[in-house]
């Protein structure tokens, strides 16, 4: 990521992080692995990959928002949350992200937006 703009570097890191996450998708999505183990693995592999070289980024609100959205989506999938039939998608998604972040922090981990 040397010589890239902040935006290009962030996209590059997120692409690698997504590859790391989806390469191990069965571990993150399956019920055979405990949530604690999934979250610990996520921190060690995906979060670390995302933030590699981030010390050189020019942090903006857009960067924070992008990381927050990306991590929220991943946490919801790992926690296995789904939308109730009687709840609109927009409300359900926000509720699921907040609940997933709460589970993540209960396990002693720090969300990306608080690390940066």
LUMDO-410705 format. One record per atom (N, C-alpha, C, O): x, y, z; atom name; residue number from 0. Coordinates in nm, 3 decimals, m for minus. Atoms other than C-alpha are relative to their C-alpha. Layout:
{{X Y Z} "CA" NUM}
...
This chain:
{{0.081 m0.120 0.000} "N" 0}
{{0.000 0.000 0.000} "CA" 0}
{{0.085 0.127 0.000} "C" 0}
{{0.032 0.237 0.010} "O" 0}
{{m0.090 m0.114 0.004} "N" 1}
{{0.306 0.225 m0.015} "CA" 1}
{{m0.025 0.081 m0.127} "C" 1}
{{m0.031 0.024 m0.236} "O" 1}
{{0.018 m0.087 0.115} "N" 2}
{{0.249 0.523 m0.243} "CA" 2}
{{m0.145 0.013 m0.047} "C" 2}
{{m0.171 0.086 m0.142} "O" 2}
{{0.142 m0.009 0.036} "N" 3}
{{m0.130 0.477 m0.263} "CA" 3}
{{m0.066 0.114 0.077} "C" 3}
{{m0.018 0.154 0.183} "O" 3}
{{0.080 m0.095 m0.076} "N" 4}
{{m0.385 0.737 m0.163} "CA" 4}
{{m0.065 m0.075 0.115} "C" 4}
{{m0.070 m0.198 0.115} "O" 4}
{{0.067 0.064 m0.114} "N" 5}
{{m0.567 0.672 0.162} "CA" 5}
{{m0.117 m0.084 m0.047} "C" 5}
{{m0.134 m0.198 m0.003} "O" 5}
{{0.118 0.072 0.050} "N" 6}
{{m0.883 0.570 m0.024} "CA" 6}
{{0.041 m0.129 m0.071} "C" 6}
{{m0.018 m0.234 m0.047} "O" 6}
{{m0.046 0.119 0.073} "N" 7}
{{m0.696 0.331 m0.253} "CA" 7}
{{0.059 m0.103 0.096} "C" 7}
{{0.035 m0.223 0.081} "O" 7}
{{m0.059 0.090 m0.098} "N" 8}
{{m0.501 0.184 0.038} "CA" 8}
{{m0.108 m0.069 0.082} "C" 8}
{{m0.100 m0.189 0.107} "O" 8}
{{0.108 0.059 m0.079} "N" 9}
{{m0.819 0.131 0.241} "CA" 9}
{{m0.075 m0.104 m0.083} "C" 9}
{{m0.104 m0.213 m0.033} "O" 9}
{{0.069 0.098 0.086} "N" 10}
{{m0.994 m0.040 m0.053} "CA" 10}
{{0.085 m0.126 m0.015} "C" 10}
{{0.033 m0.237 m0.013} "O" 10}
{{m0.093 0.112 0.014} "N" 11}
{{m0.686 m0.259 m0.098} "CA" 11}
{{m0.002 m0.087 0.125} "C" 11}
{{m0.009 m0.210 0.115} "O" 11}
{{0.001 0.074 m0.126} "N" 12}
{{m0.682 m0.358 0.271} "CA" 12}
{{m0.133 m0.071 0.022} "C" 12}
{{m0.136 m0.186 0.066} "O" 12}
{{0.132 0.062 m0.016} "N" 13}
{{m1.059 m0.423 0.277} "CA" 13}
{{m0.016 m0.120 m0.095} "C" 13}
{{m0.078 m0.220 m0.058} "O" 13}
{{0.006 0.113 0.093} "N" 14}
{{m1.027 m0.645 m0.031} "CA" 14}
{{0.073 m0.121 0.057} "C" 14}
{{0.024 m0.233 0.050} "O" 14}
{{m0.075 0.109 m0.063} "N" 15}
{{m0.761 m0.851 0.146} "CA" 15}
{{m0.073 m0.055 0.122} "C" 15}
{{m0.075 m0.176 0.144} "O" 15}
{{0.074 0.044 m0.119} "N" 16}
{{m0.966 m0.861 0.467} "CA" 16}
{{m0.123 m0.083 m0.040} "C" 16}
{{m0.150 m0.186 0.022} "O" 16}
{{0.116 0.076 0.048} "N" 17}
{{m1.278 m0.976 0.276} "CA" 17}
{{0.043 m0.136 m0.050} "C" 17}
{{m0.025 m0.236 m0.026} "O" 17}
{{m0.051 0.127 0.049} "N" 18}
{{m1.073 m1.244 0.106} "CA" 18}
{{0.033 m0.092 0.118} "C" 18}
{{0.003 m0.212 0.115} "O" 18}
{{m0.034 0.077 m0.119} "N" 19}
{{m0.944 m1.358 0.445} "CA" 19}
{{m0.126 m0.052 0.068} "C" 19}
{{m0.130 m0.167 0.112} "O" 19}
{{0.125 0.041 m0.064} "N" 20}
{{m1.298 m1.366 0.587} "CA" 20}
{{m0.071 m0.108 m0.081} "C" 20}
{{m0.108 m0.211 m0.026} "O" 20}
{{0.079 0.093 0.081} "N" 21}
{{m1.468 m1.544 0.296} "CA" 21}
{{0.076 m0.127 m0.034} "C" 21}
{{0.014 m0.228 m0.070} "O" 21}
{{m0.079 0.121 0.019} "N" 22}
{{m1.181 m1.789 0.252} "CA" 22}
{{m0.034 m0.101 0.110} "C" 22}
{{m0.027 m0.222 0.089} "O" 22}
{{0.032 0.082 m0.116} "N" 23}
{{m1.283 m1.921 0.594} "CA" 23}
{{m0.150 0.008 0.034} "C" 23}
{{m0.188 m0.007 0.150} "O" 23}
{{0.143 m0.028 m0.021} "N" 24}
{{m1.658 m1.862 0.549} "CA" 24}
{{m0.072 m0.109 0.079} "C" 24}
{{m0.157 m0.079 0.163} "O" 24}
{{0.072 0.106 m0.071} "N" 25}
{{m1.770 m2.202 0.674} "CA" 25}
{{0.029 0.006 0.150} "C" 25}
{{m0.058 m0.024 0.231} "O" 25}
{{m0.034 m0.013 m0.142} "N" 26}
{{m1.587 m2.144 1.003} "CA" 26}
{{m0.077 0.116 0.062} "C" 26}
{{m0.127 0.105 0.174} "O" 26}
{{0.067 m0.118 m0.054} "N" 27}
{{m1.742 m1.799 1.047} "CA" 27}
{{m0.153 m0.012 0.000} "C" 27}
{{m0.219 0.046 0.085} "O" 27}
{{0.146 0.008 0.012} "N" 28}
{{m2.095 m1.893 0.940} "CA" 28}
{{m0.060 m0.124 0.065} "C" 28}
{{m0.177 m0.124 0.103} "O" 28}
{{0.052 0.125 m0.052} "N" 29}
{{m2.128 m2.247 1.072} "CA" 29}
{{m0.029 0.005 0.149} "C" 29}
{{0.015 0.095 0.220} "O" 29}
{{0.036 0.008 m0.142} "N" 30}
{{m2.268 m2.348 1.408} "CA" 30}
{{0.094 m0.092 0.076} "C" 30}
{{0.084 m0.104 0.198} "O" 30}
{{m0.092 0.094 m0.066} "N" 31}
{{m1.991 m2.599 1.479} "CA" 31}
{{0.107 0.073 0.082} "C" 31}
{{0.167 0.014 0.172} "O" 31}
{{m0.102 m0.079 m0.068} "N" 32}
{{m1.759 m2.321 1.598} "CA" 32}
{{m0.070 0.101 0.091} "C" 32}
{{m0.167 0.165 0.049} "O" 32}
{{0.063 m0.092 m0.095} "N" 33}
{{m1.845 m2.114 1.906} "CA" 33}
{{0.017 0.145 m0.047} "C" 33}
{{0.111 0.179 m0.119} "O" 33}
{{m0.007 m0.142 0.034} "N" 34}
{{m1.914 m1.743 1.868} "CA" 34}
{{0.130 0.061 0.053} "C" 34}
{{0.193 0.142 m0.015} "O" 34}
{{m0.125 m0.051 m0.059} "N" 35}
{{m1.619 m1.670 2.098} "CA" 35}
{{0.119 m0.031 m0.090} "C" 35}
{{0.203 0.056 m0.115} "O" 35}
{{m0.110 0.038 0.088} "N" 36}
{{m1.383 m1.862 1.870} "CA" 36}
{{m0.007 0.076 m0.133} "C" 36}
{{0.096 0.118 m0.186} "O" 36}
{{0.016 m0.076 0.125} "N" 37}
{{m1.526 m1.693 1.558} "CA" 37}
{{0.050 0.143 0.017} "C" 37}
{{0.124 0.194 m0.067} "O" 37}
{{m0.036 m0.139 m0.022} "N" 38}
{{m1.481 m1.347 1.706} "CA" 38}
{{0.150 0.016 0.025} "C" 38}
{{0.211 0.112 m0.022} "O" 38}
{{m0.144 m0.005 m0.025} "N" 39}
{{m1.129 m1.419 1.829} "CA" 39}
{{0.077 m0.018 m0.130} "C" 39}
{{0.176 0.051 m0.154} "O" 39}
{{m0.066 0.021 0.130} "N" 40}
{{m1.031 m1.549 1.487} "CA" 40}
{{m0.016 0.122 m0.090} "C" 40}
{{0.077 0.161 m0.160} "O" 40}
{{0.026 m0.121 0.078} "N" 41}
{{m1.191 m1.245 1.321} "CA" 41}
{{0.099 0.110 0.039} "C" 41}
{{0.157 0.176 m0.048} "O" 41}
{{m0.092 m0.104 m0.046} "N" 42}
{{m0.981 m1.010 1.536} "CA" 42}
{{0.143 m0.029 m0.046} "C" 42}
{{0.212 0.060 m0.095} "O" 42}
{{m0.136 0.037 0.036} "N" 43}
{{m0.660 m1.200 1.469} "CA" 43}
{{0.029 0.000 m0.148} "C" 43}
{{0.141 0.027 m0.190} "O" 43}
{{m0.024 0.012 0.144} "N" 44}
{{m0.708 m1.243 1.096} "CA" 44}
{{m0.056 0.120 m0.077} "C" 44}
{{0.017 0.188 m0.149} "O" 44}
{{0.067 m0.098 0.086} "N" 45}
{{m0.959 m1.000 0.948} "CA" 45}
{{0.027 0.143 0.046} "C" 45}
{{0.063 0.228 m0.035} "O" 45}
{{m0.028 m0.136 m0.049} "N" 46}
{{m0.921 m0.695 1.172} "CA" 46}
{{0.146 0.036 m0.022} "C" 46}
{{0.178 0.147 m0.066} "O" 46}
{{m0.143 m0.026 0.017} "N" 47}
{{m0.543 m0.726 1.162} "CA" 47}
{{0.033 0.028 m0.146} "C" 47}
{{0.112 0.118 m0.176} "O" 47}
{{m0.022 m0.022 0.143} "N" 48}
{{m0.548 m0.750 0.782} "CA" 48}
{{m0.054 0.135 m0.042} "C" 48}
{{0.009 0.206 m0.121} "O" 48}
{{0.061 m0.129 0.034} "N" 49}
{{m0.779 m0.449 0.756} "CA" 49}
{{0.089 0.115 0.043} "C" 49}
{{0.108 0.211 m0.033} "O" 49}
{{m0.073 m0.114 m0.056} "N" 50}
{{m0.562 m0.227 0.973} "CA" 50}
{{0.149 0.001 m0.034} "C" 50}
{{0.219 0.096 0.003} "O" 50}
{{m0.142 0.002 0.037} "N" 51}
{{m0.222 m0.330 0.834} "CA" 51}
{{0.034 0.123 m0.085} "C" 51}
{{m0.024 0.141 m0.192} "O" 51}
{{m0.040 m0.120 0.073} "N" 52}
{{m0.058 m0.005 0.723} "CA" 52}
{{m0.091 0.119 0.020} "C" 52}
{{m0.069 0.225 m0.040} "O" 52}
{{0.098 m0.107 m0.018} "N" 53}
{{m0.350 0.207 0.844} "CA" 53}
{{0.057 0.121 0.073} "C" 53}
{{m0.004 0.227 0.073} "O" 53}
{{m0.063 m0.112 m0.069} "N" 54}
{{m0.116 0.425 1.048} "CA" 54}
{{0.037 0.114 m0.095} "C" 54}
{{0.055 0.228 m0.052} "O" 54}
{{m0.032 m0.102 0.100} "N" 55}
{{m0.036 0.609 0.725} "CA" 55}
{{m0.123 0.062 m0.064} "C" 55}
{{m0.110 0.153 m0.146} "O" 55}
{{0.121 m0.053 0.062} "N" 56}
{{m0.398 0.676 0.634} "CA" 56}
{{m0.032 0.139 0.054} "C" 56}
{{m0.004 0.170 0.170} "O" 56}
{{0.056 m0.129 m0.042} "N" 57}
{{m0.545 1.025 0.646} "CA" 57}
{{m0.144 m0.031 0.040} "C" 57}
{{m0.231 m0.043 m0.046} "O" 57}
{{0.130 0.045 m0.050} "N" 58}
{{m0.844 0.938 0.866} "CA" 58}
{{m0.106 0.107 m0.021} "C" 58}
{{m0.091 0.222 0.022} "O" 58}
{{0.113 m0.090 0.025} "N" 59}
{{m1.170 1.095 0.753} "CA" 59}
{{m0.127 m0.068 0.050} "C" 59}
{{m0.127 m0.186 0.084} "O" 59}
{{0.129 0.057 m0.039} "N" 60}
{{m1.532 1.045 0.845} "CA" 60}
{{m0.041 m0.110 m0.098} "C" 60}
{{m0.097 m0.211 m0.058} "O" 60}
{{0.034 0.099 0.102} "N" 61}
{{m1.579 0.856 0.517} "CA" 61}
{{0.072 m0.133 0.025} "C" 61}
{{0.014 m0.240 0.007} "O" 61}
{{m0.076 0.121 m0.029} "N" 62}
{{m1.305 0.608 0.613} "CA" 62}
{{m0.059 m0.071 0.122} "C" 62}
{{m0.080 m0.192 0.121} "O" 62}
{{0.062 0.058 m0.120} "N" 63}
{{m1.454 0.555 0.959} "CA" 63}
{{m0.135 m0.064 m0.034} "C" 63}
{{m0.164 m0.175 0.010} "O" 63}
{{0.131 0.053 0.038} "N" 64}
{{m1.801 0.507 0.808} "CA" 64}
{{0.012 m0.129 m0.080} "C" 64}
{{m0.062 m0.224 m0.057} "O" 64}
{{m0.020 0.119 0.082} "N" 65}
{{m1.675 0.255 0.553} "CA" 65}
{{0.042 m0.120 0.085} "C" 65}
{{m0.010 m0.230 0.069} "O" 65}
{{m0.044 0.109 m0.088} "N" 66}
{{m1.496 0.050 0.818} "CA" 66}
{{m0.114 m0.046 0.091} "C" 66}
{{m0.129 m0.166 0.115} "O" 66}
{{0.113 0.033 m0.087} "N" 67}
{{m1.802 0.065 1.045} "CA" 67}
{{m0.103 m0.085 m0.075} "C" 67}
{{m0.152 m0.185 m0.020} "O" 67}
{{0.098 0.077 0.080} "N" 68}
{{m2.036 m0.059 0.768} "CA" 68}
{{0.053 m0.140 m0.030} "C" 68}
{{m0.018 m0.240 m0.015} "O" 68}
{{m0.059 0.130 0.036} "N" 69}
{{m1.799 m0.335 0.659} "CA" 69}
{{0.004 m0.093 0.119} "C" 69}
{{m0.034 m0.210 0.110} "O" 69}
{{m0.009 0.084 m0.119} "N" 70}
{{m1.738 m0.461 1.010} "CA" 70}
{{m0.138 m0.039 0.051} "C" 70}
{{m0.158 m0.153 0.094} "O" 70}
{{0.135 0.030 m0.044} "N" 71}
{{m2.106 m0.439 1.100} "CA" 71}
{{m0.060 m0.117 m0.078} "C" 71}
{{m0.121 m0.207 m0.020} "O" 71}
{{0.052 0.108 0.086} "N" 72}
{{m2.200 m0.662 0.805} "CA" 72}
{{0.063 m0.134 0.038} "C" 72}
{{m0.007 m0.235 0.048} "O" 72}
{{m0.071 0.123 m0.034} "N" 73}
{{m1.936 m0.919 0.897} "CA" 73}
{{m0.044 m0.054 0.137} "C" 73}
{{m0.066 m0.174 0.153} "O" 73}
{{0.041 0.044 m0.135} "N" 74}
{{m2.033 m0.927 1.266} "CA" 74}
{{m0.140 m0.059 0.000} "C" 74}
{{m0.166 m0.158 0.069} "O" 74}
{{0.137 0.053 0.009} "N" 75}
{{m2.401 m0.978 1.182} "CA" 75}
{{0.003 m0.142 m0.054} "C" 75}
{{m0.067 m0.230 m0.003} "O" 75}
{{m0.009 0.135 0.058} "N" 76}
{{m2.310 m1.279 0.966} "CA" 76}
{{0.058 m0.099 0.099} "C" 76}
{{0.009 m0.211 0.111} "O" 76}
{{m0.062 0.092 m0.096} "N" 77}
{{m2.086 m1.430 1.234} "CA" 77}
{{m0.093 m0.033 0.115} "C" 77}
{{m0.094 m0.145 0.165} "O" 77}
{{0.092 0.021 m0.112} "N" 78}
{{m2.350 m1.386 1.504} "CA" 78}
{{m0.125 m0.076 m0.043} "C" 78}
{{m0.205 m0.116 0.042} "O" 78}
{{0.112 0.079 0.050} "N" 79}
{{m2.606 m1.561 1.281} "CA" 79}
{{m0.136 0.067 0.018} "C" 79}
{{m0.236 m0.001 0.038} "O" 79}
{{0.126 m0.072 m0.021} "N" 80}
{{m2.870 m1.291 1.314} "CA" 80}
{{m0.079 0.005 m0.130} "C" 80}
{{m0.024 0.016 m0.239} "O" 80}
{{0.087 m0.007 0.118} "N" 81}
{{m3.167 m1.287 1.081} "CA" 81}
{{m0.115 0.096 0.026} "C" 81}
{{m0.140 0.135 0.141} "O" 81}
{{0.109 m0.097 m0.010} "N" 82}
{{m3.459 m1.056 1.012} "CA" 82}
{{m0.131 m0.070 0.032} "C" 82}
{{m0.170 m0.165 m0.037} "O" 82}
{{0.134 0.054 m0.027} "N" 83}
{{m3.793 m1.133 1.175} "CA" 83}
{{m0.095 0.036 m0.115} "C" 83}
{{m0.080 0.142 m0.176} "O" 83}
{{0.092 m0.023 0.112} "N" 84}
{{m4.075 m1.160 0.920} "CA" 84}
{{m0.079 0.129 0.013} "C" 84}
{{m0.114 0.191 m0.087} "O" 84}
{{0.086 m0.116 m0.020} "N" 85}
{{m4.269 m0.873 1.076} "CA" 85}
{{0.077 0.131 0.017} "C" 85}
{{0.018 0.233 0.054} "O" 85}
{{m0.081 m0.121 m0.019} "N" 86}
{{m3.981 m0.622 1.085} "CA" 86}
{{0.058 0.047 m0.134} "C" 86}
{{0.111 m0.034 m0.210} "O" 86}
{{m0.058 m0.050 0.125} "N" 87}
{{m3.874 m0.395 0.797} "CA" 87}
{{0.152 m0.020 m0.002} "C" 87}
{{0.217 m0.018 0.102} "O" 87}
{{m0.142 0.026 0.016} "N" 88}
{{m3.526 m0.459 0.659} "CA" 88}
{{0.086 0.112 0.062} "C" 88}
{{0.184 0.083 0.130} "O" 88}
{{m0.081 m0.112 m0.048} "N" 89}
{{m3.395 m0.109 0.746} "CA" 89}
{{0.010 0.000 0.153} "C" 89}
{{0.118 0.023 0.208} "O" 89}
{{0.001 0.005 m0.145} "N" 90}
{{m3.495 m0.139 1.112} "CA" 90}
{{0.073 m0.125 0.050} "C" 90}
{{0.151 m0.118 0.145} "O" 90}
{{m0.059 0.127 m0.038} "N" 91}
{{m3.389 m0.501 1.137} "CA" 91}
{{0.152 0.004 m0.013} "C" 91}
{{0.224 m0.044 0.075} "O" 91}
{{m0.144 m0.003 0.026} "N" 92}
{{m3.044 m0.438 0.989} "CA" 92}
{{0.072 0.082 0.107} "C" 92}
{{0.175 0.039 0.159} "O" 92}
{{m0.060 m0.085 m0.102} "N" 93}
{{m2.965 m0.155 1.231} "CA" 93}
{{m0.001 m0.070 0.136} "C" 93}
{{0.098 m0.066 0.209} "O" 93}
{{0.011 0.073 m0.126} "N" 94}
{{m3.087 m0.363 1.527} "CA" 94}
{{0.102 m0.114 0.003} "C" 94}
{{0.168 m0.137 0.105} "O" 94}
{{m0.093 0.114 0.007} "N" 95}
{{m2.879 m0.662 1.412} "CA" 95}
{{0.145 0.046 0.014} "C" 95}
{{0.224 m0.018 0.084} "O" 95}
{{m0.137 m0.051 m0.010} "N" 96}
{{m2.563 m0.455 1.371} "CA" 96}
{{0.031 0.041 0.143} "C" 96}
{{0.138 0.007 0.196} "O" 96}
{{m0.022 m0.043 m0.138} "N" 97}
{{m2.600 m0.300 1.715} "CA" 97}
{{0.011 m0.120 0.095} "C" 97}
{{0.096 m0.120 0.185} "O" 97}
{{m0.005 0.121 m0.084} "N" 98}
{{m2.668 m0.641 1.875} "CA" 98}
{{0.131 m0.076 m0.023} "C" 98}
{{0.191 m0.126 0.072} "O" 98}
{{m0.125 0.071 0.031} "N" 99}
{{m2.368 m0.796 1.696} "CA" 99}
{{0.120 0.074 0.060} "C" 99}
{{0.211 0.011 0.114} "O" 99}
{{m0.109 m0.078 m0.061} "N" 100}
{{m2.140 m0.513 1.809} "CA" 100}
{{0.002 m0.019 0.152} "C" 100}
{{0.108 m0.027 0.213} "O" 100}
{{0.008 0.023 m0.145} "N" 101}
{{m2.264 m0.562 2.164} "CA" 101}
{{0.059 m0.135 0.037} "C" 101}
{{0.136 m0.145 0.133} "O" 101}
{{m0.057 0.133 m0.024} "N" 102}
{{m2.181 m0.935 2.150} "CA" 102}
{{0.152 0.004 m0.014} "C" 102}
{{0.224 m0.056 0.066} "O" 102}
{{m0.143 m0.011 0.027} "N" 103}
{{m1.839 m0.850 2.008} "CA" 103}
{{0.072 0.065 0.118} "C" 103}
{{0.177 0.017 0.161} "O" 103}
{{m0.064 m0.069 m0.112} "N" 104}
{{m1.757 m0.607 2.289} "CA" 104}
{{m0.016 m0.078 0.131} "C" 104}
{{0.071 m0.071 0.218} "O" 104}
{{0.017 0.085 m0.119} "N" 105}
{{m1.900 m0.843 2.554} "CA" 105}
{{0.110 m0.105 0.010} "C" 105}
{{0.150 m0.144 0.119} "O" 105}
{{m0.106 0.101 0.003} "N" 106}
{{m1.637 m1.094 2.445} "CA" 106}
{{0.138 0.063 0.022} "C" 106}
{{0.240 m0.006 0.019} "O" 106}
{{m0.126 m0.067 m0.031} "N" 107}
{{m1.371 m0.832 2.521} "CA" 107}
{{0.074 0.057 m0.119} "C" 107}
{{0.189 0.099 m0.106} "O" 107}
{{m0.064 m0.053 0.120} "N" 108}
{{m1.298 m0.719 2.166} "CA" 108}
{{m0.039 0.146 m0.023} "C" 108}
{{m0.136 0.196 0.034} "O" 108}
{{0.023 m0.140 0.031} "N" 109}
{{m1.283 m0.367 2.029} "CA" 109}
{{m0.037 0.015 m0.148} "C" 109}
{{0.031 m0.038 m0.235} "O" 109}
{{0.042 m0.021 0.138} "N" 110}
{{m1.472 m0.260 1.716} "CA" 110}
{{0.100 0.092 m0.070} "C" 110}
{{0.167 0.172 m0.005} "O" 110}
{{m0.099 m0.075 0.077} "N" 111}
{{m1.264 m0.105 1.438} "CA" 111}
{{m0.008 0.151 0.026} "C" 111}
{{0.094 0.218 0.039} "O" 111}
{{0.012 m0.144 m0.014} "N" 112}
{{m1.405 0.243 1.486} "CA" 112}
{{0.058 0.049 0.132} "C" 112}
{{0.098 0.165 0.142} "O" 112}
{{m0.059 m0.040 m0.128} "N" 113}
{{m1.282 0.246 1.849} "CA" 113}
{{0.152 m0.020 0.003} "C" 113}
{{0.221 0.039 0.085} "O" 113}
{{m0.144 0.021 0.008} "N" 114}
{{m0.936 0.122 1.754} "CA" 114}
{{0.066 0.120 m0.069} "C" 114}
{{0.176 0.163 m0.034} "O" 114}
{{m0.061 m0.103 0.085} "N" 115}
{{m0.879 0.395 1.501} "CA" 115}
{{m0.012 0.134 0.056} "C" 115}
{{0.034 0.231 m0.005} "O" 115}
